[in-house]
Structure formats: C-alpha cells, structure tokens
Amino acid sequence: MKEIQVKVIDNDLEKAMRILKKKIQNDGLFKRLKLKKSYEKPSEYRRRKQREALRRQRIAAAKARYKYRYGR
C-alpha cells in the first residue's frame, strides 16, 4: 500500500483536505472501501470485473484513435 502525504502550507487545512481527498480518490481507496462494505456475490464480482475491463479497452481504443488521427 502506498503512503499518501499532503503538506499543509500556511495553515490552509481546507486546501490540504481537498488535495488529500483527491489523492485518495485517484488511488482507488474509496472504491475499495465501498466494495468491502458489503458482500458481493461471485456472479456480481465477475460481471463487475468484465465491465471494468471493457471500460479500460474503450478508453485505450479512444486514446489510440486520437493518437492515430492527430499524430501524437
């Protein structure tokens, strides 16, 4: 598990909290906690994993099209 650190500058706690929340969200911790909160049937687990894989494939295909179209 990664260590997440946020520096508080000029006692601006609100900004530090926003940064921390964003880092935790990007790390996927909120998602993992939500999934662990309740039992997930094996069929639901497989279906969710399949949806996540399809989403990753769509995003990769879109990036590839963009790269091909604009030569980046």
C-alpha positions in Angstrom: 0.0 0.0 0.0 1.3 3.4 -0.9 1.9 6.1 1.6 0.0 9.3 0.9 1.3 12.6 2.2 0.0 16.1 2.0 1.8 19.2 3.2 -0.2 21.9 4.9 1.0 25.3 3.7 0.2 28.5 5.6 -2.3 26.6 7.9 -4.6 26.2 4.9 -6.3 23.0 6.2 -9.2 23.2 3.7 -6.9 23.1 0.7 -4.9 20.2 2.2 -8.1 18.2 2.8 -9.2 18.7 -0.8 -5.8 17.6 -2.0 -5.8 14.6 0.3 -9.3 13.6 -0.8 -8.3 13.8 -4.5 -5.2 11.7 -3.9 -7.2 9.0 -2.1 -9.8 9.1 -4.8 -7.1 8.7 -7.5 -5.6 5.8 -5.6 -8.9 4.0 -5.6 -9.1 3.6 -1.8 -12.7 4.9 -1.6 -13.8 2.4 -4.3 -12.1 -0.5 -2.4 -13.7 0.5 0.9 -17.2 0.7 -0.7 -16.8 -2.7 -2.2 -15.6 -4.2 1.1 -18.6 -2.7 3.0 -21.0 -5.4 1.8 -20.9 -8.9 0.4 -20.6 -9.2 -3.4 -21.9 -12.4 -5.0 -19.4 -14.2 -7.2 -21.5 -13.6 -10.3 -21.7 -9.9 -9.5 -17.9 -9.9 -9.0 -17.3 -11.4 -12.4 -19.8 -9.0 -14.1 -18.1 -6.0 -12.4 -14.7 -7.2 -13.5 -15.9 -7.7 -17.1 -17.4 -4.2 -17.1 -14.2 -2.7 -15.8 -12.1 -4.5 -18.4 -14.5 -3.3 -21.2 -14.2 0.3 -19.9 -10.4 0.1 -20.0 -10.5 -1.3 -23.5 -12.8 1.5 -24.7 -10.5 4.1 -23.2 -7.4 2.6 -24.7 -9.1 2.4 -28.1 -10.2 6.0 -27.9 -6.7 7.1 -27.0 -5.3 5.1 -29.9 -7.8 6.7 -32.3 -6.9 10.1 -31.1 -3.2 9.4 -31.4 -3.6 8.0 -34.9 -5.9 10.9 -36.0 -3.7 13.7 -34.7 -0.3 12.1 -34.9 0.7 12.5 -31.2 
